[in-house]
Amino acid sequence: MSTPLPVRRPVQHSVLRSAVELYLDLHAHPELSGAEHRTADRFAARLAGHGCTVTRSVGGGHGLVGVLRNGPGPTVMLRAELDALPVTERTGLPYASTVPGVMHACGHDLHMAAVAGAVAELAAARAAWRGTVLVVGQPSEETLTGARAMLADGLYERFGTPDAVLAQHAAPLPAGMLAHPAPGPAPLMAGSLSADVTVYGRGGHAATPHLAVDPVVTAAAIVLRLQSVVSRETAPAEQAVLTVGSLRAGERGNIIPETAELSLCLRAFSAPVLDRMAAAAERVVRAECAASGCPREPDFTVTARSPVLVPDPALTGAVRGAHESLLGPDRVLDFGTTTATEDFPWFAEGGVPVAYWMLGTTGARQWRAARAGGEPVPPNHAPGFAPDVRTALPAGIGAMASAARQVLGAGPDGGRAAA
C-alpha cells in the first residue's frame, strides 16, 4: 500500500482501526443483492455500538436505518450500500472474498466502513453539533431496487425527511482525493432502465435444425440489431449506452434449446430518451422473433429504473468547501458527467437536497505505473478492483464526517459554524 496523504484533521486512531476491521470483514464475506443478511448484521452492530438506534428490515428486505439524535437541529442522512456483485475476485489480497463467485467489486464495503467511521467521529464530538444523523444501510443497489423499496416502506415518514442526503462512491482516482461535480444544476450520473427478455423457440436435435426454431440464433440477431438503437436511433448529441450484459441459452452443443434469455441495461441523461430507447429495444426484440418464426411472443419485462442524478448545487458547494478545508483544494478535483448509474437519485424525491462525490481508491504506486504506460487501473466491477484502504478509508471517513458537520451547523473541523 502507498504512504497515506496527510489529512488536515486526522481520523482518530481508534475510529480508523475499528473501520478497517469492519472493512476487512465485509470484503471477505460479500453478499449479493437481496441476500445481505450477514452484512446488515455487521453494519447494524457497528452503528449500535456508536450510539445509534437501529431499525431493521426497512423496505421488506435487509435495509436498515440508524438514528443518532443530538437535540434539536437539522437532519442529515448518510447512505451506504450493502450488496456485492457476482464477480470472481482476482486481487490476491490476503483478505480477498471467501465466497466463490461473489466480490465487493464496487466499493460498497468501503462505503459502509467510511460511514461507520464518520458516525463514530460524530458520536464522539456531540458538543460540536446539534441535530439528527440518519444512517441508511441500503440493500440491492446493484439491481436498482433497494432505494425505492425503502422509500415505499415509509423511510422519510417513519424517520423524518432529511434536510440533506449525502453519499460518496469509490472510483479509480488517486486514493486520498475526492471529486465533485461541476458547479450548477447539471447531471452527474445517467438515468438507467433494466429489462429482461425471454425468446421462445422450438427445441430439437442439432442435426435437424429445420424441424426446430433456434432461439440462440434469434437472440444473437437481437444483440446485434440492438446496437442500432444508439448508433442509428439516438441523436449523436445525446449520450446514451445500451448493453446486453447477459445472454443465456441451452446446456449442450447438440441440443437446440427451447428458450434464450437476455438482460439489457439502458442509460441516458433524460427520461424521454430512456423511454424512446426502451420502446426501440422492445420493437427490435419483437421484430426479430417474428422474423425467426418464433412460436410465441417474447417476454420483455422492465425490472428496474433509476432517475438521472442531479446533485443540489448549493449543498454541493457547501460540502465541497468542507472537503477543501479538510484535505486542501489540491486534493478536491472536478468530476465530469458519467454514464455510470445507481438508484441514489430516488432519495431526492420531493425536492430533498442531495450531494454526491467520488472517493479515490487507487494507490500512488499503481496510479504512477498506469500513467507510465503499465497495466491500466482496474475499474469498478472488475475482478482486480482493490481500493488502497490505508489511504482511501481515512479520506472517506473524513469526507463523510466533515460533510455531515457542514449540514449540522458545525465547521468542517468540528467547531460550531458561524451563524
N, C-alpha and C positions, 0 to 999 in steps of 0.2 A: 504494500500500500504506500501511497505517497505521503510526504510530510504535510500535515494539515495547514491550510491557510489560516492565519490568525483571525479570530472574531473579536470585535471590539468589546463585546460583553460576553465573555466566555460562558459556556454552559457549565453549570455546577458538575463537579466530578461524579457525585453520587447519582445525579439525574442521568448523565451520559452513560454511566455504567449500567444502570437499570434499562435504559433504552436500547443499548447494544445487546444486552441479554435477551430482551424481547425480540429484537430483530433477528438474531441468530436462531432463536426457537421457531419463529414464524417462517423464516426462509427454509428451514429444514423440514417443515411439516405443512406444505401448501395444501389448500383445498379448493376444489373447483366451485364455480358459481352455483349457488343454491345448496351447497354441502359444507358450508363454512362453520360447522359446529365447534370444532376444537379451537379454531381461530377466534371465534366470537367469545368463547370461554376465556382464552388467554387475554384478549383485549379488555373484556369486561372486568376481569380480576385486577388488571393493572390500573384501570380507571377508578375502580372502587378503592384500591389501595391509596390513590391520590386524593381521596375525599369525595369522589363523585357518587351520586345516587344513580344507579344503573337500572334501566328497564330493558328487558329482553323481548325478543320476538315481535319487534315493531315492523310491520309490513308483512306479517304472516310467515316470515322465514327466520333467518338468523340476524336480522337487523337489530341494532341496539342503540340506545341513547343514554349518555352520561350527562348528568346535570351538576354543575359546580356553582352554587349560589354564594354571593358575597354582598348582600344588601341591595338596595335599590340602584338602578343604573341600566345601561344598555345591555342588550343580549347579543352575544356573538356566537355563531355556530362554526365549529371546526369539523370538516368532513374528511373521513379516511375510508378507503375501500378494504374489503376483507378477502376478496376472491383472487385465486391464481388462475393459471392458464394450462391447457392441455399441451404442454411443451416439455420435451425431454431435456433436462439440464445438461449442458456440456461446458461447465466452467472450471471443473477441477478443484473447486473450493472445498476446504475441509468441512464446511457446514452446508454443503450442497443438499438439494432436495433428497429426502429419503423415500419419497412417494414416486413410484415408477410412472413416467409419462406426465407428471404434473410439476409445475415450476412457477415460482413468483418471478415471471419474466417481464413484468411491467412495473415493478417497484412498489406494489401495494403494501408489502411488508415494511418497506422503508417509510411509507406514508404513516402507517399505524405507529411505528416506533417514534417518529418525529412528533406526532400529535400527543402520544403518551408523555413524551418528554416535555413538550410545551405545557401540558396540563400540570405536570409535576412542578414546573417552574412557577406557573401562575398560582398554584395552591400554596407554595412556599412563600409567596410575597403578596398575601392578601391585603396588606396595609397600603399597597401601591395602587389598587384599583377597586372599583365598585361595579357591580352588575352581575350578570349570569353568563357562564360559559356552557354552551351545549356542545357535546361531542357526539357526532353521528358516525357509528360504525356501519357502513353501508355494504350489504351483500350484492352479489350479482351485477356488478358494474360492467363486467366484460360482456354480458348479454344485454346490457342497456335496459334492464328491468327493475333493478333494485331501488333506485331513487323514486320512481313513480309509485312503487308498492308502498314505500314508507310514507310518502305524502298522502296516498289514498287511505292509509290507516290512521290518518289524523296527526301526522308528525307535528305540524305547526299548531293545530288546535289543542293538542294534548300537552305540548311542552313550551308553547309560546312562539309567535312569529319573530324570528331574529331581526335585529337591526342590520346585520351584515352576515354573510356566509363566506367563509374562507376555505380555500383548498389549494394544494400545490401538487405538482406531478413530476416524478422523476423523468429526466431527459438526458440524452447523450451529449451533454455540455460539460465543460470543466467543473469538476467537483469543487464545492465551496463557493460557487457562483449561483446567482439567481437570474431569471429572465422574465421581464414583464411585457405585456402587450403595449403597442404604441399608444400614445395619448389619443383620447377621443373615443366616441362610441363606435368601435369597429369590431368586426368578428375576430375572435381568436381561434376558435375551432369550428369545424364544419358540423352541420347537422347530419344525421345519419338515418338510414332506413335499412332494416334487415329483413330478408324474406327467405323462406324455404320453398323449394319446388319439388314435386314428385311427378316424374314422367312414367306413364303406364304403357308397357309394351305387351308383347305376347311371347312367353318363353318358349324355348325349343332347343334342338340339338345344333351344335356349331356346324355340323356337316350339312344341315338343311336350313340355311337362313331364310330361304324363300317361303318356308312354312311358318316363320315367326315374324314378329315386329320387334326389331332390336332397339331397346331404349338407350343403349350405350351410344349408338350412332346418333340418335336424336339428341341426346344430352351433349355430345361433342359439337354438334351443329349449333346448339343453343349457346354454348360457351363462346364459340367463335362469333356468332351473329350478335351477341350482347355487346361486343366491343364497339359496335357501330352506334350504340346508344350515346356514348360520349363523343366518339370521333365524328359522327355524322348527324346527330340529332340534338347536340348541345352546342350553344354558341361558343366559339373559341374564347371569348372574353369571360365566360363563366367557368370557374374552377369546379370540376366535378370528377369523381372517381367511381368506377364500378368494378367490383372484384368478385369473382367466383372463388370463394375460399375453400369450398368442399364439393367433391363430386364422388358419390359412392354408388357402385353398381356391381352386382354379381359376386360369385365366390370362386369359380373356376373357369379356365380358358375354353373349355369345351361345352359350356352351357350358356345359352343366351338367356339372360335374366328376365324376370317379369317387370322390374321397375328400375329406375335410376333416380337418385336424389341429389339435388344441388342446393347449396346455401349461398346466397348473394348478400353483398353489402354495398349500399349506395351512399355516396357522400356529396354534399353540395352546400352552398352558403346561403340558400334561401329555401323556404318551404315550397314555393311554386316549382322551383327547379327539381327538387326531390320528387314532387308529385308527378311531374312530366316524365322523369326518368323511370319511376316505378310503373307508370302506365305503359311506357315503351317496352320495358323489360317484360311485363306480363304479355303484351301483344306478341313479342318475339317468341316467348315460350309457347304460347298457344298456336302460333302460326307454324312453328317448326314441328309441333306434334301433329298438326293437321297434315302437313306436307309428308310426314312419315307414315301416315295412316294409322296412328295410334288408336287402339280400340276404345279409349275413353279420354275425356278431357283431363288435362293435367291439374294438379293442385298447385295454387300459387298463394301462399299464406304469408302475410306480413307479421313478423314475430316481435319486432321492437322498433321504436323510433325515438330519436332524441333531437332536440332543437339545436339551432346554431348557438354557440356560446359567445355572448357579447358582455364582457365584464363591465361593471359600473365605472365610468371614468373618474368620478370624484373619489370613490372608495379606492380604486386602483392607484390613483395619485397619492393618496394618504399612506397606503400600505407601502408603495414604492419608496416614499420618503423615509418611513420607518426602517426599511431594509437598507437604504443607503446610509442611514445613521448607524446601523448595526455593523455592516460589513465594509462600508466605504463605497462611494459612487462607482469606482472602477470595477467592483465585483457585482454590480447590478446591471445586466445587459438589456438590450431591446430584443424582443422576440416577435417575429413576423407571424402572419397568418399561417395556420397549418390545417391540412385535411385530416389530421387526427380527430377523433370524436369520442365523446363519452356522455353519460347521462346526467352529469352535474348541472347542466343548464335548467333542469326541471326545478331545482331549488330556488330559482329566480322567479318562479310563478307568482303573479300578483304584485310584481314590482319590487321584490326583495333585492337589495343591492348585493352583488356577488363580486368577489375578487379571486383571481386565479393566476398563479405564476408557475414557472418551471424551475425545478431544482436540479442543478447539475450533479451528475453522478460519476463522470469519467475521471479516473486518477491522472495525475500530471504525467507520469511516465507513459501511460497508454495514449494519452492525448498527443504528446510530443511525437511518439512513434508514428501515429496515424498521420499527423501533419507532415511528417518527413517522408511519406510515401509507403509506410508499412501497412499492416493489416488495418482495415477500417474499424472504427469503434462499433461494437455490436449494438444495434438499436434495440428499443423496447420490442418485446415479443420474440426476440432471437434466443436460441439456446445458450449463447455465450454472454447474455446480458448480466453484468455483475457490477453493481454500484461499489464505488470506493467508500465503504462505510465509514472509515476513520475520518474522512473529510466531509462526505455528504451529509451524514447524520447530524453532526453538530450544527451545520448550516441550516438543515431542515428544522431542527428544534428551535433554533434562534429565530428563523424566519417566521414560523408559525406563532411563537410566543410574542414576538415584537409586533406582529400584525394584530394579534388579539388585544394587546395592551393599547395599541393605537385606537381601536374601536371602543375599548372600555374606558377611555379617557386618561390613560397613563402614557407617559412618554415612552419611546422605543426602548429606553434603558430601564424602565420600571418606575420612574418617578411620575408624579401626577403631572399631566399636561397642563399648560397654562389655559385658563378659561378664556 
